[in-house]
Amino acid sequence: MGDLFDSVKGAVKISDAAKAYGYTPNRAGFICCPFHSERTPSLKLYDKTFHCYGCGAHGSAIDFAAMLFNLAPLDAAKKLNDDFDLHLTDEPPSREEQDQRRHVRDVRQMFDAWREQMLNQIDTVIRVANLADYENLTDAEALAIRYREAFGNLADILANAPLSEQMAVFRDRKEVERLCRVILSNMPGRSRTA
């Protein structure tokens, strides 16, 4: 039981639980407390805990769900597990599940490494475009200038967008990688390190 509790607590942010159950925090991270009557928000949502400065209610996402739905803590953990599609169990994972988790982790690490490398290359291409000598433009500099805005958009997606949008860039990465290669391999040494 302890593993399920710890896994759910680690996987579910209190702000995500609150939003899932109809409570949108204001900019300061407060909501109107569902555990007592109030008009001004007094329940503060932290990363993994909450605290109501009106009635004193506090705890984790599990405690929030337990109090909100009048459930025992174990039932609240199970509800969060189901509502957030965590697929966690009290039992240790099977060999197949362990292999699948390891595969997902390995793929994620490979993607993260590619993403970092691509962000560095895009940053270099944008610098090449920004530092180009317009009176003596090389073909690589002209290409960098031509695609500067597109590369800036890709960098923004890879740095800030949801994972699904980042993965779309990854799936269509061949052309981006090719353009980076062409630009960076044809740069004189002075511009590549600038």
N, C-alpha and C positions, 0 to 999 in steps of 0.2 A: 504494500500500500504506500509506503514511503516513497518508492521510486515513482509511482504515478503522480503523487502530490508534487514532488520535486520537479518532475518533467513538465507538468502542467504549469507550475509556477514559473519555470524557466522559459517556457514557450509562449505564454500569453501575457502581454502587457496589460496592465489594468486599464489604460486608456482604450485599448482595442476591445476589451471586454465591455466597458461602459458603452462604447459606440455601437457594438453589436447588439446591445440590449436597449438601444434607443436614447442614450444620454450623450450628447455632443458637448465636449468641454469648450469653455470660452478660451480666449487667447492666453489667459493666465493658468489654464489647466483646471478650472473649477467647474463643477456641475451643481445643479440643485440636488440636494441629498434626497435619495428615494426612501430613506429610512426615517425621516421625520418631515413634517410640513414646514415649508419655507418658500419664500419668494426670491430671495437673493442667494445665489450659489455659495455654499460654504464647504462643499466636499472637494478637497484637492486631490487630483490624480497625479501621482508620482509615476516613475517608470514601472516599478513592480509592486507598489503599495498605494493605498488611499488613506486619507484621514479627513473626517468631517469635523470642522471646528465649531459646528453647532451642537451636534448630539454626541460627539466623541467616537462614532463608529470608525473603525480602522481595520486594516488587514490587507490581504493579497487579493488577486483576482478570484481565487477560490472562495475566500471569505465574502467578497462582493456578491458572487453568484449565489452562495449559500443564503446570505441574508435577503437578497433580492427575490429569490424564488422559494424561500423558506425550506431549504434542503439541508440535509446533513452534509458535512464537509466532503465525505467520499462521493456522495451523489452529485455535489456541485463540481467536483473535479471531473467526474465522468461526463457531466453536462458540457463543461468547457471542452473536454476532449472530443466529444461528438460535435459540438457547435463549431469548433475551429478545425475539424477534420485532422486532428493530430495523430490519430491511429496509434495511440499509446495504450499499453496494457500493463497489468500488474505482473505479468509473467515475463521472464527474460525473453528477448527476441530469439527466434529460431535462427538456425545457421543461414537459411535463405534470406531472412530479414536482415541479418547482420551483413551479408554479402551485398544486398541491395543498398543498404545505408552506406556501406563503404564505397560502392560504385557511385552513388549520388555525391558523396563527399569528394571523391577523386575527380569527378567531372566538374564539380563546382570549383575545386582548386585549379584545374586546368583552365576553366573559363576565367577565373579571377586573374590568373597569370597572363592570359591572352589580353584581357581587358586592360591591365596595367601597362603591358607592352604597347598596345594600340594607343592608349592615351598619351604615352611618351612620344610615340612616332607622330601622332597628330599634332601634339604640341610643337614638335620640331618643325613639321611642315608649315604650321601657322607662323612660326618665327621666321622661317625662310621667306614666306610671303611678305611678312611685315618688314623685314630688313632688306628686301630686294632693292637693288640699284636699278631704277627704272631706265636709266640711260644706257646701261649695259646688261640688259636682261638676258639671262640664259633660258633655254627651253624649260628647264626644271623650275626656275623661278616663275616663269609665265604660267606653268601648270599649277604651281602652288597658289599663285594669286587667283587663278581661274576658279579653283576649288576651295578657297579659303573659307567662304561662308558655309559650304557644305560640311567641311571638316569641323568647323566650329559647332555646327548643329550636332554632328556625330559625337564630338567630345562632350557636349552637354547631355546627350542621351546616355552615354556610357558612364558619366559621372553622377547624374542626378535622377534619371528616369527609373520607373519601376523595372524590375528584373525582366518582365515579359518583353518590354521594348528593347532592353539591352540584348536579350537573346535574339530578337529579330535582326539587329545589326550583326550579331555573331553569325547567324545563319547565312546572311548575304555578305559576308566579310571578304570574299575573294577580290572583288573590284577595289574595295578600300585598301586592302593589303597591296594590291598591284600598283595603285596610284602612289602609295607611300614609298614603295620600293623604287619606282621609276624616279620620283622626285629626289629621294634621299641618295640614291646611288649615282645620280648625275650632278650632284652639288660639288662645287669646289670646296676644299677644306675650310676656307674662311667662313662660308655661310653655314656649314653643317654644325659647327661648334658655337656659333654666335648665339 
